[in-house]
Amino acid sequence: MEPNPGSLADATHVWHDATSGDVTDDWMPSSEHDRSVAHDLREIVRDELWPYRGLIYEFVRRDIRVRYKQSVLGFAWAVLTPTLIVLAGVLVRYAMAYVGGQTLTLEDLAGIAVKAVPWSFFAGALGFATTSLVSQANLVTKIYFPREVLPLSSTLAQTFDSGIAGLTLLIAFGVLGVHYGMATLWAPALVACTFLLTAGLALLVSCANLFFRDVKYLVQVALTFGIFFTPVFFEPQMFGSVGARIMMLNPLAPLMEGIRLSVVFNHNLLDDMLVVGRTGAVLVWSPWYLAYSAAWAVLMFVAGLVLFHRAEPKFAEYV
Amino acid sequence: MVPALASRLLGRRGTDTLEAREFWAVEDVSFSVRPGEAVGIIGANGAGKSTILKLLTRILRPTQGRCGIRGRVGALIEIAAGFHQDLTGAENIFLQGCIMGMTRRQIAARFDDIVAFSELADFIDTPVKRYSSGMNARLGFSIAAHMSPDVLVVDEVLAVGDWRFQKKAFDRIGEMVGRGLPVVIVSHQLERIASLCTECLLLDRGRIVMRGLPDDCISEYVTKGIQTQQHAKEDLPFRVNALDVEPRGALQSGQWITVRLRGEVTAPAGPHHRLGLRVRALQSSQIVSVVDLTAQEPRLLEPGAFEITVELQLNTGKGYFSIETPMWNTQERRELGQGPHALTRVDVAAFSGVTNLHPRVHVVTHPPLKDRELRSA
């Protein structure tokens, strides 16, 4: 048994070392160059996500099964949070309508309901993902698998839950007489953007919580009050022209509004939409809003993957 | 931590210099294991053995240098870590198997074998939170054992479980070694290392102190380990300078060995001082026998140099035995200290147990009852 593995030359071997992931056969210390984002992304998808897709599936199954085992509500949990958000929203809007001297229409209620589902997905996914690494610290320190699996499977499990809620909602809408149209087909694209944004944040937040344990409290606070800074209960145009634009800076806002406009109002998201209010016309929707959110979603997802991947070697030491 | 994290997140190379209060958990360790080789890693607690295993299984990344495994790793390190308490044993087989790297199809194909090996067929559909720790260990090991890995890495995983399970598990590992699988084992059960491994590494505080045959490393480990405790607080009446045991290597039970001591009697030796030769089983710390050398040879109490030869018949069972040189004071009834130690290993025993009682068995048979009845009738 000699200390020099120089003869282990052939075929695929997995060397993992201190700095770059380059596979080289010489015994010199690996190169000093900094790693590029593109290189890291390739490594993540090729070496970690794709080979472990079976494990992601298995973890999602586990998370879903565990959420509903030994529970009294069972699958009703999936619709519980969105229902509560809708009820809260109805309360808020009723008060606003009363004060403003208007009545609540079916479109208003449908608008709230259709935004409640993506928000509860976002909040639920982040809530569970934050502690996904720390609560399974025994896995992180004892067995190897790419750690991205944990927050990603947590997010996917929440997707399943919200999927049930969403389906229930669509059926209820059909029954209640909301008319679907061609523009409703925008909804899947918006849902995909929401998923990417949430998954990216889930990766970042779970990684941050591993190193700084108060992140989970920060996330809880942010989610509790975030619902007021995101147009779930109300619409951006209620804040006037300038207020609407500021509100739309929140990357979730265009996604929420886009879902509402396309599903309830059958509005083609490639067209602008103006609403005449008390102070004049307010730009409610512009296709640039969609581009803005989509860019945020992709950026957040890539940033989440890359930063998580770079911090990952230190997980076992700090968890 | 924040500056180091930040530079890492930006993709820069990590720093190699140590800060105050940091130390190298593993330093300057290089080895390779090829098919057909089984490496045992031994050392005191905190020597870095588990760290090496974690480096091999990609849980930790080296700060400097590189390490890797070609092929699929079967890690018998924490075999029940992936178990979720609310899921049944069957569901956990799939979960843990997936975590370890098998596909669902592979697990399904081996499911019956896994359940059979674990002997938990009656409980496979109960939630794992109702399992005892031994059942957990059995299920976990069974899953890992059916992984058909390319490399096996074993930590002190078999410390849990009853004797029968431990034997079964080690037999299975031995079978895999026999098939030529490269294996790295960390264990405190030195007899197991000796019987399974082709090479051995002795670690102390992160560095390799010795590498070679298991017997040599184990001898070094045991004798050094004991000697570090032995700083005499007072002057001992005897000083043993050399202790040799012939023959070396693995022995057969019942074989005669010769122990040679060389030393001198120092001035403070009195009639109540005693020098002995003690044979102790290593794993259980049981004393097999003590020979009072001064009682056998009173000339040992006179000042001067001596050379003693003791012949012993090792009628013991298999295992490691340390040969020690204690000194004690019969007046004060206490042990004063010890001289050097030596280690022997008994590999072959025609019996099982602590010692061979040389049974001689005579059986007297009676004629069958039917014949006697017929005769008396």
Chai-1 contact restraints between the chains, C-beta under 6 A:
chainA,res_idxA,chainB,res_idxB,connection_type,confidence,min_distance_angstrom,max_distance_angstrom,comment,restraint_id
A,M1,B,E199,contact,1.0,0.0,6.0,A-B,restraint_1
A,P3,B,S30,contact,1.0,0.0,6.0,A-B,restraint_2
A,P3,B,F31,contact,1.0,0.0,6.0,A-B,restraint_3
A,P5,B,S32,contact,1.0,0.0,6.0,A-B,restraint_4
A,H13,B,R70,contact,1.0,0.0,6.0,A-B,restraint_5
A,V14,B,G68,contact,1.0,0.0,6.0,A-B,restraint_6
A,W15,B,R66,contact,1.0,0.0,6.0,A-B,restraint_7
A,W15,B,G68,contact,1.0,0.0,6.0,A-B,restraint_8
A,H16,B,R58,contact,1.0,0.0,6.0,A-B,restraint_9
A,H16,B,G68,contact,1.0,0.0,6.0,A-B,restraint_10
A,D17,B,R66,contact,1.0,0.0,6.0,A-B,restraint_11
A,A18,B,P62,contact,1.0,0.0,6.0,A-B,restraint_12
A,A18,B,T63,contact,1.0,0.0,6.0,A-B,restraint_13
A,A18,B,Q64,contact,1.0,0.0,6.0,A-B,restraint_14
A,T19,B,R13,contact,1.0,0.0,6.0,A-B,restraint_15
A,E32,B,R13,contact,1.0,0.0,6.0,A-B,restraint_16
A,D34,B,G11,contact,1.0,0.0,6.0,A-B,restraint_17
A,D34,B,R12,contact,1.0,0.0,6.0,A-B,restraint_18
A,R35,B,G11,contact,1.0,0.0,6.0,A-B,restraint_19
A,G54,B,C98,contact,1.0,0.0,6.0,A-B,restraint_20
A,G54,B,T103,contact,1.0,0.0,6.0,A-B,restraint_21
A,L55,B,C98,contact,1.0,0.0,6.0,A-B,restraint_22
A,E58,B,L95,contact,1.0,0.0,6.0,A-B,restraint_23
A,E58,B,C98,contact,1.0,0.0,6.0,A-B,restraint_24
A,R62,B,H84,contact,1.0,0.0,6.0,A-B,restraint_25
A,R62,B,L95,contact,1.0,0.0,6.0,A-B,restraint_26
A,V66,B,D86,contact,1.0,0.0,6.0,A-B,restraint_27
A,K69,B,D86,contact,1.0,0.0,6.0,A-B,restraint_28
A,N138,B,A81,contact,1.0,0.0,6.0,A-B,restraint_29
A,L139,B,A81,contact,1.0,0.0,6.0,A-B,restraint_30
A,K142,B,E78,contact,1.0,0.0,6.0,A-B,restraint_31
A,K142,B,A81,contact,1.0,0.0,6.0,A-B,restraint_32
A,I143,B,A81,contact,1.0,0.0,6.0,A-B,restraint_33
A,I143,B,I99,contact,1.0,0.0,6.0,A-B,restraint_34
A,Y144,B,T57,contact,1.0,0.0,6.0,A-B,restraint_35
A,Y144,B,R58,contact,1.0,0.0,6.0,A-B,restraint_36
A,Y144,B,I59,contact,1.0,0.0,6.0,A-B,restraint_37
A,F145,B,I99,contact,1.0,0.0,6.0,A-B,restraint_38
A,L307,B,L9,contact,1.0,0.0,6.0,A-B,restraint_39
A,R310,B,R8,contact,1.0,0.0,6.0,A-B,restraint_40
A,R310,B,L9,contact,1.0,0.0,6.0,A-B,restraint_41
A,P313,B,R61,contact,1.0,0.0,6.0,A-B,restraint_42
A,A316,B,I59,contact,1.0,0.0,6.0,A-B,restraint_43
A,A316,B,L60,contact,1.0,0.0,6.0,A-B,restraint_44
